[in-house]
Amino acid sequence: KPWVGTETPLTIPKLVSERLQQQGQNPDDSQVIGEVYRGIFRRIQLIHPLDYYWFWTPEGWTWEGNKPEQFEATVRDIQAALEALDSLGNPFTLATSGWVLGPANDRTALDKVLPKSIHMSCINREVGHDVVEPGFAGLQGRPKWAIPWMENDPNLVSPQPWVGRMRYDASDARRLGCTGL
């Protein structure tokens, strides 16, 4: 199924930000960000079919942790996108993903503030050398997908299917209540 997406919160390119400011708009305003998302979503509708638009949580949440204001900015960003998508008749489904399921202090925090229509997923940390995210067990009433690594990222130049690890991760994902892999 076709997927595309962006890291959240949305990074507005410098030239677009300058153009918005020239028009008297604040590129940090949630309404303006919603308009940018509306434009992104309209463009997607015009050029190709899409099943899911993915919000990739900040990679820094994995390595550096996060501050409460970073989580709040991510939530505001996704809510602006939700409103934009709703104004277009919800032509595709939203999902979250990332190196981690949610912020460091509570990996299930996004589940508590986002509509259940949004699918949630994340990859296994440490390039698949870590277990499936235990926080999946705490997500309720929504599709949730574990994304294990089939290969070892630094060695992508040679075949290396990790069949045993994939079977273990699939079993673990099911135990944690995941609905997809």
CNS distance restraints for C-alpha pairs under 8 A (distance, minus, plus):
assign (resid   1 and name CA) (resid  50 and name CA) 7.50 0.50 0.50
assign (resid   1 and name CA) (resid  51 and name CA) 6.13 0.50 0.50
assign (resid   1 and name CA) (resid  52 and name CA) 7.97 0.50 0.50
assign (resid   2 and name CA) (resid  49 and name CA) 7.09 0.50 0.50
assign (resid   2 and name CA) (resid  50 and name CA) 5.11 0.50 0.50
assign (resid   2 and name CA) (resid  51 and name CA) 5.56 0.50 0.50
assign (resid   2 and name CA) (resid  52 and name CA) 6.77 0.50 0.50
assign (resid   3 and name CA) (resid  50 and name CA) 6.10 0.50 0.50
assign (resid   3 and name CA) (resid  51 and name CA) 6.21 0.50 0.50
assign (resid   3 and name CA) (resid  52 and name CA) 4.99 0.50 0.50
assign (resid   3 and name CA) (resid  53 and name CA) 5.82 0.50 0.50
assign (resid   3 and name CA) (resid  54 and name CA) 6.89 0.50 0.50
assign (resid   4 and name CA) (resid  50 and name CA) 7.68 0.50 0.50
assign (resid   4 and name CA) (resid  52 and name CA) 6.85 0.50 0.50
assign (resid   4 and name CA) (resid  53 and name CA) 5.26 0.50 0.50
assign (resid   4 and name CA) (resid  54 and name CA) 6.01 0.50 0.50
assign (resid   5 and name CA) (resid  53 and name CA) 5.02 0.50 0.50
assign (resid   5 and name CA) (resid  54 and name CA) 4.29 0.50 0.50
assign (resid   5 and name CA) (resid  55 and name CA) 5.74 0.50 0.50
assign (resid   5 and name CA) (resid  56 and name CA) 7.18 0.50 0.50
assign (resid   6 and name CA) (resid  10 and name CA) 6.75 0.50 0.50
assign (resid   6 and name CA) (resid  54 and name CA) 6.52 0.50 0.50
assign (resid   6 and name CA) (resid  55 and name CA) 5.49 0.50 0.50
assign (resid   6 and name CA) (resid  56 and name CA) 5.99 0.50 0.50
assign (resid   7 and name CA) (resid  11 and name CA) 7.68 0.50 0.50
assign (resid   7 and name CA) (resid  55 and name CA) 5.56 0.50 0.50
assign (resid   7 and name CA) (resid  56 and name CA) 4.35 0.50 0.50
assign (resid   7 and name CA) (resid  57 and name CA) 5.88 0.50 0.50
assign (resid   7 and name CA) (resid  58 and name CA) 6.33 0.50 0.50
assign (resid   8 and name CA) (resid  55 and name CA) 5.73 0.50 0.50
assign (resid   8 and name CA) (resid  56 and name CA) 5.84 0.50 0.50
assign (resid   8 and name CA) (resid  57 and name CA) 5.54 0.50 0.50
assign (resid   8 and name CA) (resid  58 and name CA) 6.36 0.50 0.50
assign (resid   8 and name CA) (resid  74 and name CA) 5.66 0.50 0.50
assign (resid   8 and name CA) (resid  77 and name CA) 6.67 0.50 0.50
assign (resid   8 and name CA) (resid  78 and name CA) 7.37 0.50 0.50
assign (resid   9 and name CA) (resid  57 and name CA) 7.88 0.50 0.50
assign (resid   9 and name CA) (resid  58 and name CA) 7.81 0.50 0.50
assign (resid   9 and name CA) (resid  73 and name CA) 6.33 0.50 0.50
assign (resid   9 and name CA) (resid  74 and name CA) 4.90 0.50 0.50
assign (resid   9 and name CA) (resid  77 and name CA) 5.33 0.50 0.50
assign (resid   9 and name CA) (resid  78 and name CA) 7.52 0.50 0.50
assign (resid  10 and name CA) (resid  33 and name CA) 7.95 0.50 0.50
assign (resid  10 and name CA) (resid  77 and name CA) 6.82 0.50 0.50
assign (resid  12 and name CA) (resid  16 and name CA) 6.44 0.50 0.50
assign (resid  12 and name CA) (resid  17 and name CA) 6.08 0.50 0.50
assign (resid  12 and name CA) (resid  27 and name CA) 7.49 0.50 0.50
assign (resid  13 and name CA) (resid  17 and name CA) 6.09 0.50 0.50
assign (resid  14 and name CA) (resid  18 and name CA) 6.09 0.50 0.50
assign (resid  15 and name CA) (resid  19 and name CA) 6.17 0.50 0.50
assign (resid  16 and name CA) (resid  20 and name CA) 6.15 0.50 0.50
assign (resid  17 and name CA) (resid  21 and name CA) 6.25 0.50 0.50
assign (resid  17 and name CA) (resid  27 and name CA) 5.75 0.50 0.50
assign (resid  18 and name CA) (resid  22 and name CA) 6.18 0.50 0.50
assign (resid  19 and name CA) (resid  23 and name CA) 6.38 0.50 0.50
assign (resid  20 and name CA) (resid  24 and name CA) 6.50 0.50 0.50
assign (resid  20 and name CA) (resid  25 and name CA) 5.13 0.50 0.50
assign (resid  20 and name CA) (resid  26 and name CA) 6.72 0.50 0.50
assign (resid  20 and name CA) (resid  27 and name CA) 6.36 0.50 0.50
assign (resid  21 and name CA) (resid  25 and name CA) 4.95 0.50 0.50
assign (resid  21 and name CA) (resid  26 and name CA) 5.91 0.50 0.50
assign (resid  21 and name CA) (resid  27 and name CA) 7.02 0.50 0.50
assign (resid  25 and name CA) (resid  32 and name CA) 7.01 0.50 0.50
assign (resid  26 and name CA) (resid  32 and name CA) 6.79 0.50 0.50
assign (resid  27 and name CA) (resid  32 and name CA) 5.98 0.50 0.50
assign (resid  27 and name CA) (resid  33 and name CA) 6.55 0.50 0.50
assign (resid  28 and name CA) (resid  32 and name CA) 7.21 0.50 0.50
assign (resid  28 and name CA) (resid  33 and name CA) 6.92 0.50 0.50
assign (resid  29 and name CA) (resid  33 and name CA) 6.25 0.50 0.50
assign (resid  30 and name CA) (resid  34 and name CA) 6.01 0.50 0.50
assign (resid  30 and name CA) (resid  76 and name CA) 7.00 0.50 0.50
assign (resid  30 and name CA) (resid  77 and name CA) 7.08 0.50 0.50
assign (resid  30 and name CA) (resid  80 and name CA) 6.04 0.50 0.50
assign (resid  31 and name CA) (resid  35 and name CA) 6.37 0.50 0.50
assign (resid  31 and name CA) (resid  80 and name CA) 6.97 0.50 0.50
assign (resid  32 and name CA) (resid  36 and name CA) 6.35 0.50 0.50
assign (resid  33 and name CA) (resid  37 and name CA) 6.22 0.50 0.50
assign (resid  33 and name CA) (resid  77 and name CA) 7.38 0.50 0.50
assign (resid  33 and name CA) (resid  80 and name CA) 6.56 0.50 0.50
assign (resid  33 and name CA) (resid  81 and name CA) 7.80 0.50 0.50
assign (resid  34 and name CA) (resid  38 and name CA) 6.10 0.50 0.50
assign (resid  34 and name CA) (resid  80 and name CA) 4.64 0.50 0.50
assign (resid  34 and name CA) (resid  81 and name CA) 5.60 0.50 0.50
assign (resid  34 and name CA) (resid  83 and name CA) 6.99 0.50 0.50
assign (resid  34 and name CA) (resid  84 and name CA) 5.51 0.50 0.50
assign (resid  35 and name CA) (resid  39 and name CA) 6.27 0.50 0.50
assign (resid  35 and name CA) (resid  84 and name CA) 6.85 0.50 0.50
assign (resid  36 and name CA) (resid  40 and name CA) 6.27 0.50 0.50
assign (resid  37 and name CA) (resid  41 and name CA) 6.00 0.50 0.50
assign (resid  37 and name CA) (resid  80 and name CA) 7.64 0.50 0.50
assign (resid  37 and name CA) (resid  81 and name CA) 5.63 0.50 0.50
assign (resid  37 and name CA) (resid  84 and name CA) 6.18 0.50 0.50
assign (resid  37 and name CA) (resid  85 and name CA) 7.86 0.50 0.50
assign (resid  38 and name CA) (resid  42 and name CA) 6.04 0.50 0.50
assign (resid  38 and name CA) (resid  81 and name CA) 7.40 0.50 0.50
assign (resid  38 and name CA) (resid  84 and name CA) 4.93 0.50 0.50
assign (resid  38 and name CA) (resid  85 and name CA) 6.63 0.50 0.50
assign (resid  38 and name CA) (resid  88 and name CA) 7.67 0.50 0.50
assign (resid  39 and name CA) (resid  43 and name CA) 6.13 0.50 0.50
assign (resid  40 and name CA) (resid  44 and name CA) 6.28 0.50 0.50
assign (resid  41 and name CA) (resid  45 and name CA) 6.26 0.50 0.50
assign (resid  41 and name CA) (resid  84 and name CA) 7.99 0.50 0.50
assign (resid  41 and name CA) (resid  85 and name CA) 7.01 0.50 0.50
assign (resid  42 and name CA) (resid  46 and name CA) 6.37 0.50 0.50
assign (resid  42 and name CA) (resid  88 and name CA) 7.85 0.50 0.50
assign (resid  43 and name CA) (resid  47 and name CA) 6.33 0.50 0.50
assign (resid  44 and name CA) (resid  48 and name CA) 5.97 0.50 0.50
assign (resid  44 and name CA) (resid  49 and name CA) 7.41 0.50 0.50
assign (resid  44 and name CA) (resid  50 and name CA) 7.45 0.50 0.50
assign (resid  45 and name CA) (resid  49 and name CA) 6.49 0.50 0.50
assign (resid  45 and name CA) (resid  50 and name CA) 7.57 0.50 0.50
assign (resid  45 and name CA) (resid  91 and name CA) 7.76 0.50 0.50
assign (resid  50 and name CA) (resid  92 and name CA) 6.27 0.50 0.50
assign (resid  51 and name CA) (resid  92 and name CA) 5.23 0.50 0.50
assign (resid  51 and name CA) (resid  93 and name CA) 6.17 0.50 0.50
assign (resid  52 and name CA) (resid  92 and name CA) 5.69 0.50 0.50
assign (resid  52 and name CA) (resid  93 and name CA) 4.77 0.50 0.50
assign (resid  52 and name CA) (resid  94 and name CA) 5.51 0.50 0.50
assign (resid  52 and name CA) (resid  95 and name CA) 6.54 0.50 0.50
assign (resid  53 and name CA) (resid  92 and name CA) 7.13 0.50 0.50
assign (resid  53 and name CA) (resid  93 and name CA) 6.29 0.50 0.50
assign (resid  53 and name CA) (resid  94 and name CA) 4.94 0.50 0.50
assign (resid  53 and name CA) (resid  95 and name CA) 6.14 0.50 0.50
assign (resid  54 and name CA) (resid  94 and name CA) 5.98 0.50 0.50
assign (resid  54 and name CA) (resid  95 and name CA) 4.79 0.50 0.50
assign (resid  54 and name CA) (resid  96 and name CA) 5.42 0.50 0.50
assign (resid  54 and name CA) (resid  97 and name CA) 6.68 0.50 0.50
assign (resid  55 and name CA) (resid  78 and name CA) 7.63 0.50 0.50
assign (resid  55 and name CA) (resid  94 and name CA) 7.55 0.50 0.50
assign (resid  55 and name CA) (resid  95 and name CA) 6.13 0.50 0.50
assign (resid  55 and name CA) (resid  96 and name CA) 4.63 0.50 0.50
assign (resid  55 and name CA) (resid  97 and name CA) 6.12 0.50 0.50
assign (resid  55 and name CA) (resid  98 and name CA) 7.91 0.50 0.50
assign (resid  56 and name CA) (resid  96 and name CA) 5.85 0.50 0.50
assign (resid  56 and name CA) (resid  97 and name CA) 4.83 0.50 0.50
assign (resid  56 and name CA) (resid  98 and name CA) 4.80 0.50 0.50
assign (resid  57 and name CA) (resid  61 and name CA) 7.63 0.50 0.50
assign (resid  57 and name CA) (resid  74 and name CA) 7.70 0.50 0.50
assign (resid  57 and name CA) (resid  96 and name CA) 7.04 0.50 0.50
assign (resid  57 and name CA) (resid  97 and name CA) 6.13 0.50 0.50
assign (resid  57 and name CA) (resid  98 and name CA) 4.80 0.50 0.50
assign (resid  57 and name CA) (resid  99 and name CA) 7.27 0.50 0.50
assign (resid  57 and name CA) (resid 100 and name CA) 7.43 0.50 0.50
assign (resid  57 and name CA) (resid 101 and name CA) 7.88 0.50 0.50
assign (resid  57 and name CA) (resid 102 and name CA) 7.36 0.50 0.50
assign (resid  58 and name CA) (resid  62 and name CA) 7.95 0.50 0.50
assign (resid  58 and name CA) (resid  98 and name CA) 6.98 0.50 0.50
assign (resid  58 and name CA) (resid  99 and name CA) 7.86 0.50 0.50
assign (resid  59 and name CA) (resid  63 and name CA) 7.21 0.50 0.50
assign (resid  59 and name CA) (resid  98 and name CA) 6.85 0.50 0.50
assign (resid  59 and name CA) (resid  99 and name CA) 6.00 0.50 0.50
assign (resid  59 and name CA) (resid 100 and name CA) 7.94 0.50 0.50
assign (resid  60 and name CA) (resid  64 and name CA) 5.23 0.50 0.50
assign (resid  60 and name CA) (resid  65 and name CA) 6.40 0.50 0.50
assign (resid  60 and name CA) (resid  66 and name CA) 7.25 0.50 0.50
assign (resid  61 and name CA) (resid  65 and name CA) 4.42 0.50 0.50
assign (resid  61 and name CA) (resid  66 and name CA) 5.41 0.50 0.50
assign (resid  61 and name CA) (resid  99 and name CA) 7.77 0.50 0.50
assign (resid  61 and name CA) (resid 100 and name CA) 7.08 0.50 0.50
assign (resid  61 and name CA) (resid 102 and name CA) 7.85 0.50 0.50
assign (resid  61 and name CA) (resid 103 and name CA) 6.17 0.50 0.50
assign (resid  61 and name CA) (resid 104 and name CA) 6.58 0.50 0.50
assign (resid  62 and name CA) (resid  99 and name CA) 6.15 0.50 0.50
assign (resid  62 and name CA) (resid 100 and name CA) 6.16 0.50 0.50
assign (resid  62 and name CA) (resid 104 and name CA) 7.73 0.50 0.50
assign (resid  62 and name CA) (resid 125 and name CA) 7.93 0.50 0.50
assign (resid  65 and name CA) (resid 103 and name CA) 7.14 0.50 0.50
assign (resid  65 and name CA) (resid 104 and name CA) 5.50 0.50 0.50
assign (resid  66 and name CA) (resid  70 and name CA) 6.32 0.50 0.50
assign (resid  66 and name CA) (resid  71 and name CA) 7.27 0.50 0.50
assign (resid  66 and name CA) (resid 103 and name CA) 6.42 0.50 0.50
assign (resid  66 and name CA) (resid 104 and name CA) 6.45 0.50 0.50
assign (resid  67 and name CA) (resid  71 and name CA) 6.78 0.50 0.50
assign (resid  68 and name CA) (resid  72 and name CA) 6.25 0.50 0.50
assign (resid  69 and name CA) (resid  73 and name CA) 6.06 0.50 0.50
assign (resid  70 and name CA) (resid  74 and name CA) 6.30 0.50 0.50
assign (resid  71 and name CA) (resid  75 and name CA) 6.30 0.50 0.50
assign (resid  71 and name CA) (resid 103 and name CA) 6.72 0.50 0.50
assign (resid  72 and name CA) (resid  76 and name CA) 6.16 0.50 0.50
assign (resid  73 and name CA) (resid  77 and name CA) 6.06 0.50 0.50
assign (resid  74 and name CA) (resid  78 and name CA) 6.26 0.50 0.50
assign (resid  75 and name CA) (resid  79 and name CA) 6.08 0.50 0.50
assign (resid  75 and name CA) (resid 110 and name CA) 7.59 0.50 0.50
assign (resid  75 and name CA) (resid 113 and name CA) 7.69 0.50 0.50
assign (resid  75 and name CA) (resid 114 and name CA) 7.83 0.50 0.50
assign (resid  76 and name CA) (resid  80 and name CA) 6.14 0.50 0.50
assign (resid  77 and name CA) (resid  81 and name CA) 6.37 0.50 0.50
assign (resid  78 and name CA) (resid  82 and name CA) 6.09 0.50 0.50
assign (resid  79 and name CA) (resid  83 and name CA) 6.29 0.50 0.50
assign (resid  79 and name CA) (resid 114 and name CA) 7.92 0.50 0.50
assign (resid  80 and name CA) (resid  84 and name CA) 6.29 0.50 0.50
assign (resid  81 and name CA) (resid  85 and name CA) 6.06 0.50 0.50
assign (resid  82 and name CA) (resid  86 and name CA) 6.04 0.50 0.50
assign (resid  82 and name CA) (resid  94 and name CA) 7.98 0.50 0.50
assign (resid  83 and name CA) (resid  87 and name CA) 6.20 0.50 0.50
assign (resid  84 and name CA) (resid  88 and name CA) 6.66 0.50 0.50
assign (resid  85 and name CA) (resid  89 and name CA) 6.58 0.50 0.50
assign (resid  85 and name CA) (resid  90 and name CA) 5.16 0.50 0.50
assign (resid  85 and name CA) (resid  91 and name CA) 7.36 0.50 0.50
assign (resid  86 and name CA) (resid  90 and name CA) 4.99 0.50 0.50
assign (resid  93 and name CA) (resid 117 and name CA) 7.65 0.50 0.50
assign (resid  93 and name CA) (resid 118 and name CA) 6.91 0.50 0.50
assign (resid  93 and name CA) (resid 119 and name CA) 7.97 0.50 0.50
assign (resid  94 and name CA) (resid 117 and name CA) 7.62 0.50 0.50
assign (resid  94 and name CA) (resid 118 and name CA) 5.17 0.50 0.50
assign (resid  94 and name CA) (resid 119 and name CA) 6.55 0.50 0.50
assign (resid  95 and name CA) (resid 118 and name CA) 5.04 0.50 0.50
assign (resid  95 and name CA) (resid 119 and name CA) 4.37 0.50 0.50
assign (resid  95 and name CA) (resid 120 and name CA) 5.56 0.50 0.50
assign (resid  95 and name CA) (resid 121 and name CA) 7.47 0.50 0.50
assign (resid  96 and name CA) (resid 118 and name CA) 7.23 0.50 0.50
assign (resid  96 and name CA) (resid 119 and name CA) 6.28 0.50 0.50
assign (resid  96 and name CA) (resid 120 and name CA) 4.81 0.50 0.50
assign (resid  96 and name CA) (resid 121 and name CA) 5.89 0.50 0.50
assign (resid  96 and name CA) (resid 122 and name CA) 7.69 0.50 0.50
assign (resid  97 and name CA) (resid 101 and name CA) 6.66 0.50 0.50
assign (resid  97 and name CA) (resid 120 and name CA) 6.12 0.50 0.50
assign (resid  97 and name CA) (resid 121 and name CA) 4.58 0.50 0.50
assign (resid  97 and name CA) (resid 122 and name CA) 4.59 0.50 0.50
assign (resid  97 and name CA) (resid 123 and name CA) 7.42 0.50 0.50
assign (resid  98 and name CA) (resid 121 and name CA) 7.17 0.50 0.50
assign (resid  98 and name CA) (resid 122 and name CA) 4.87 0.50 0.50
assign (resid  98 and name CA) (resid 123 and name CA) 6.34 0.50 0.50
assign (resid  99 and name CA) (resid 122 and name CA) 5.80 0.50 0.50
assign (resid  99 and name CA) (resid 123 and name CA) 5.44 0.50 0.50
assign (resid  99 and name CA) (resid 124 and name CA) 6.95 0.50 0.50
assign (resid  99 and name CA) (resid 125 and name CA) 6.16 0.50 0.50
assign (resid 100 and name CA) (resid 107 and name CA) 7.36 0.50 0.50
assign (resid 100 and name CA) (resid 122 and name CA) 5.54 0.50 0.50
assign (resid 100 and name CA) (resid 123 and name CA) 6.78 0.50 0.50
assign (resid 100 and name CA) (resid 124 and name CA) 7.61 0.50 0.50
assign (resid 100 and name CA) (resid 125 and name CA) 7.08 0.50 0.50
assign (resid 100 and name CA) (resid 133 and name CA) 7.56 0.50 0.50
assign (resid 101 and name CA) (resid 107 and name CA) 5.41 0.50 0.50
assign (resid 101 and name CA) (resid 108 and name CA) 6.86 0.50 0.50
assign (resid 101 and name CA) (resid 120 and name CA) 7.49 0.50 0.50
assign (resid 101 and name CA) (resid 121 and name CA) 6.40 0.50 0.50
assign (resid 101 and name CA) (resid 122 and name CA) 5.27 0.50 0.50
assign (resid 101 and name CA) (resid 133 and name CA) 7.23 0.50 0.50
assign (resid 101 and name CA) (resid 135 and name CA) 7.23 0.50 0.50
assign (resid 101 and name CA) (resid 136 and name CA) 7.91 0.50 0.50
assign (resid 102 and name CA) (resid 106 and name CA) 6.59 0.50 0.50
assign (resid 102 and name CA) (resid 107 and name CA) 4.06 0.50 0.50
assign (resid 102 and name CA) (resid 108 and name CA) 5.87 0.50 0.50
assign (resid 102 and name CA) (resid 109 and name CA) 6.11 0.50 0.50
assign (resid 102 and name CA) (resid 110 and name CA) 6.15 0.50 0.50
assign (resid 103 and name CA) (resid 107 and name CA) 5.27 0.50 0.50
assign (resid 103 and name CA) (resid 108 and name CA) 7.87 0.50 0.50
assign (resid 103 and name CA) (resid 109 and name CA) 6.92 0.50 0.50
assign (resid 107 and name CA) (resid 135 and name CA) 5.78 0.50 0.50
assign (resid 108 and name CA) (resid 112 and name CA) 6.95 0.50 0.50
assign (resid 108 and name CA) (resid 135 and name CA) 5.95 0.50 0.50
assign (resid 108 and name CA) (resid 136 and name CA) 7.55 0.50 0.50
assign (resid 108 and name CA) (resid 138 and name CA) 6.47 0.50 0.50
assign (resid 108 and name CA) (resid 139 and name CA) 6.43 0.50 0.50
assign (resid 109 and name CA) (resid 113 and name CA) 6.94 0.50 0.50
assign (resid 110 and name CA) (resid 114 and name CA) 5.87 0.50 0.50
assign (resid 111 and name CA) (resid 115 and name CA) 7.74 0.50 0.50
assign (resid 111 and name CA) (resid 116 and name CA) 7.59 0.50 0.50
assign (resid 111 and name CA) (resid 139 and name CA) 6.18 0.50 0.50
assign (resid 111 and name CA) (resid 140 and name CA) 7.77 0.50 0.50
assign (resid 114 and name CA) (resid 118 and name CA) 7.01 0.50 0.50
assign (resid 116 and name CA) (resid 141 and name CA) 6.30 0.50 0.50
assign (resid 116 and name CA) (resid 142 and name CA) 5.08 0.50 0.50
assign (resid 117 and name CA) (resid 142 and name CA) 6.55 0.50 0.50
assign (resid 118 and name CA) (resid 142 and name CA) 7.10 0.50 0.50
assign (resid 118 and name CA) (resid 143 and name CA) 7.62 0.50 0.50
assign (resid 119 and name CA) (resid 142 and name CA) 6.20 0.50 0.50
assign (resid 119 and name CA) (resid 143 and name CA) 4.95 0.50 0.50
assign (resid 119 and name CA) (resid 144 and name CA) 5.74 0.50 0.50
assign (resid 119 and name CA) (resid 145 and name CA) 7.73 0.50 0.50
assign (resid 120 and name CA) (resid 142 and name CA) 7.60 0.50 0.50
assign (resid 120 and name CA) (resid 143 and name CA) 6.48 0.50 0.50
assign (resid 120 and name CA) (resid 144 and name CA) 4.79 0.50 0.50
assign (resid 120 and name CA) (resid 145 and name CA) 6.36 0.50 0.50
assign (resid 121 and name CA) (resid 144 and name CA) 5.49 0.50 0.50
assign (resid 121 and name CA) (resid 145 and name CA) 4.62 0.50 0.50
assign (resid 121 and name CA) (resid 146 and name CA) 5.65 0.50 0.50
assign (resid 121 and name CA) (resid 147 and name CA) 6.98 0.50 0.50
assign (resid 122 and name CA) (resid 133 and name CA) 7.63 0.50 0.50
assign (resid 122 and name CA) (resid 145 and name CA) 7.09 0.50 0.50
assign (resid 122 and name CA) (resid 146 and name CA) 5.85 0.50 0.50
assign (resid 122 and name CA) (resid 147 and name CA) 5.82 0.50 0.50
assign (resid 123 and name CA) (resid 128 and name CA) 7.55 0.50 0.50
assign (resid 123 and name CA) (resid 132 and name CA) 7.75 0.50 0.50
assign (resid 123 and name CA) (resid 146 and name CA) 6.31 0.50 0.50
assign (resid 123 and name CA) (resid 147 and name CA) 4.39 0.50 0.50
assign (resid 123 and name CA) (resid 148 and name CA) 5.66 0.50 0.50
assign (resid 123 and name CA) (resid 149 and name CA) 7.33 0.50 0.50
assign (resid 124 and name CA) (resid 128 and name CA) 4.83 0.50 0.50
assign (resid 124 and name CA) (resid 129 and name CA) 7.33 0.50 0.50
assign (resid 124 and name CA) (resid 130 and name CA) 5.94 0.50 0.50
assign (resid 124 and name CA) (resid 131 and name CA) 6.33 0.50 0.50
assign (resid 124 and name CA) (resid 132 and name CA) 5.44 0.50 0.50
assign (resid 124 and name CA) (resid 133 and name CA) 6.54 0.50 0.50
assign (resid 124 and name CA) (resid 146 and name CA) 7.60 0.50 0.50
assign (resid 124 and name CA) (resid 147 and name CA) 6.38 0.50 0.50
assign (resid 124 and name CA) (resid 148 and name CA) 5.38 0.50 0.50
assign (resid 124 and name CA) (resid 149 and name CA) 6.92 0.50 0.50
assign (resid 125 and name CA) (resid 129 and name CA) 6.77 0.50 0.50
assign (resid 125 and name CA) (resid 130 and name CA) 5.31 0.50 0.50
assign (resid 125 and name CA) (resid 131 and name CA) 7.48 0.50 0.50
assign (resid 125 and name CA) (resid 132 and name CA) 8.00 0.50 0.50
assign (resid 126 and name CA) (resid 130 and name CA) 5.63 0.50 0.50
assign (resid 127 and name CA) (resid 149 and name CA) 6.55 0.50 0.50
assign (resid 127 and name CA) (resid 152 and name CA) 6.37 0.50 0.50
assign (resid 127 and name CA) (resid 153 and name CA) 6.35 0.50 0.50
assign (resid 128 and name CA) (resid 148 and name CA) 5.96 0.50 0.50
assign (resid 128 and name CA) (resid 149 and name CA) 4.99 0.50 0.50
assign (resid 128 and name CA) (resid 152 and name CA) 7.44 0.50 0.50
assign (resid 131 and name CA) (resid 169 and name CA) 7.14 0.50 0.50
assign (resid 132 and name CA) (resid 146 and name CA) 6.75 0.50 0.50
assign (resid 132 and name CA) (resid 148 and name CA) 7.21 0.50 0.50
assign (resid 132 and name CA) (resid 169 and name CA) 6.22 0.50 0.50
assign (resid 132 and name CA) (resid 172 and name CA) 6.60 0.50 0.50
assign (resid 132 and name CA) (resid 173 and name CA) 6.36 0.50 0.50
assign (resid 133 and name CA) (resid 146 and name CA) 7.67 0.50 0.50
assign (resid 134 and name CA) (resid 176 and name CA) 6.86 0.50 0.50
assign (resid 135 and name CA) (resid 139 and name CA) 7.04 0.50 0.50
assign (resid 136 and name CA) (resid 144 and name CA) 7.18 0.50 0.50
assign (resid 136 and name CA) (resid 176 and name CA) 5.78 0.50 0.50
assign (resid 136 and name CA) (resid 177 and name CA) 6.79 0.50 0.50
assign (resid 136 and name CA) (resid 178 and name CA) 6.70 0.50 0.50
assign (resid 137 and name CA) (resid 176 and name CA) 4.59 0.50 0.50
assign (resid 137 and name CA) (resid 177 and name CA) 5.86 0.50 0.50
assign (resid 137 and name CA) (resid 178 and name CA) 7.83 0.50 0.50
assign (resid 139 and name CA) (resid 144 and name CA) 7.71 0.50 0.50
assign (resid 143 and name CA) (resid 178 and name CA) 7.28 0.50 0.50
assign (resid 143 and name CA) (resid 179 and name CA) 5.76 0.50 0.50
assign (resid 143 and name CA) (resid 180 and name CA) 7.49 0.50 0.50
assign (resid 144 and name CA) (resid 177 and name CA) 7.90 0.50 0.50
assign (resid 144 and name CA) (resid 178 and name CA) 5.09 0.50 0.50
assign (resid 144 and name CA) (resid 179 and name CA) 5.45 0.50 0.50
assign (resid 144 and name CA) (resid 180 and name CA) 6.32 0.50 0.50
assign (resid 145 and name CA) (resid 173 and name CA) 7.94 0.50 0.50
assign (resid 145 and name CA) (resid 178 and name CA) 5.46 0.50 0.50
assign (resid 145 and name CA) (resid 179 and name CA) 5.90 0.50 0.50
assign (resid 145 and name CA) (resid 180 and name CA) 4.39 0.50 0.50
assign (resid 145 and name CA) (resid 181 and name CA) 5.22 0.50 0.50
assign (resid 146 and name CA) (resid 173 and name CA) 6.08 0.50 0.50
assign (resid 146 and name CA) (resid 178 and name CA) 6.53 0.50 0.50
assign (resid 146 and name CA) (resid 180 and name CA) 6.52 0.50 0.50
assign (resid 146 and name CA) (resid 181 and name CA) 5.07 0.50 0.50
assign (resid 147 and name CA) (resid 181 and name CA) 5.80 0.50 0.50
assign (resid 148 and name CA) (resid 166 and name CA) 6.73 0.50 0.50
assign (resid 148 and name CA) (resid 169 and name CA) 6.47 0.50 0.50
assign (resid 148 and name CA) (resid 170 and name CA) 7.99 0.50 0.50
assign (resid 148 and name CA) (resid 181 and name CA) 7.63 0.50 0.50
assign (resid 149 and name CA) (resid 162 and name CA) 7.99 0.50 0.50
assign (resid 149 and name CA) (resid 166 and name CA) 7.38 0.50 0.50
assign (resid 150 and name CA) (resid 160 and name CA) 7.87 0.50 0.50
assign (resid 150 and name CA) (resid 161 and name CA) 5.72 0.50 0.50
assign (resid 150 and name CA) (resid 162 and name CA) 5.55 0.50 0.50
assign (resid 150 and name CA) (resid 163 and name CA) 7.50 0.50 0.50
assign (resid 150 and name CA) (resid 166 and name CA) 6.55 0.50 0.50
assign (resid 151 and name CA) (resid 155 and name CA) 7.79 0.50 0.50
assign (resid 151 and name CA) (resid 156 and name CA) 7.17 0.50 0.50
assign (resid 151 and name CA) (resid 159 and name CA) 7.99 0.50 0.50
assign (resid 151 and name CA) (resid 160 and name CA) 5.76 0.50 0.50
assign (resid 151 and name CA) (resid 161 and name CA) 5.70 0.50 0.50
assign (resid 151 and name CA) (resid 162 and name CA) 6.08 0.50 0.50
assign (resid 152 and name CA) (resid 156 and name CA) 6.72 0.50 0.50
assign (resid 152 and name CA) (resid 160 and name CA) 7.39 0.50 0.50
assign (resid 162 and name CA) (resid 166 and name CA) 6.03 0.50 0.50
assign (resid 163 and name CA) (resid 167 and name CA) 6.18 0.50 0.50
assign (resid 164 and name CA) (resid 168 and name CA) 6.28 0.50 0.50
assign (resid 165 and name CA) (resid 169 and name CA) 6.05 0.50 0.50
assign (resid 166 and name CA) (resid 170 and name CA) 6.03 0.50 0.50
assign (resid 167 and name CA) (resid 171 and name CA) 6.23 0.50 0.50
assign (resid 168 and name CA) (resid 172 and name CA) 6.11 0.50 0.50
assign (resid 169 and name CA) (resid 173 and name CA) 5.93 0.50 0.50
assign (resid 170 and name CA) (resid 174 and name CA) 6.28 0.50 0.50
assign (resid 170 and name CA) (resid 181 and name CA) 6.84 0.50 0.50
assign (resid 171 and name CA) (resid 175 and name CA) 6.26 0.50 0.50
assign (resid 172 and name CA) (resid 176 and name CA) 6.26 0.50 0.50
assign (resid 173 and name CA) (resid 177 and name CA) 6.44 0.50 0.50
assign (resid 173 and name CA) (resid 178 and name CA) 5.30 0.50 0.50
assign (resid 173 and name CA) (resid 181 and name CA) 7.47 0.50 0.50
assign (resid 174 and name CA) (resid 178 and name CA) 5.28 0.50 0.50
assign (resid 174 and name CA) (resid 179 and name CA) 7.23 0.50 0.50
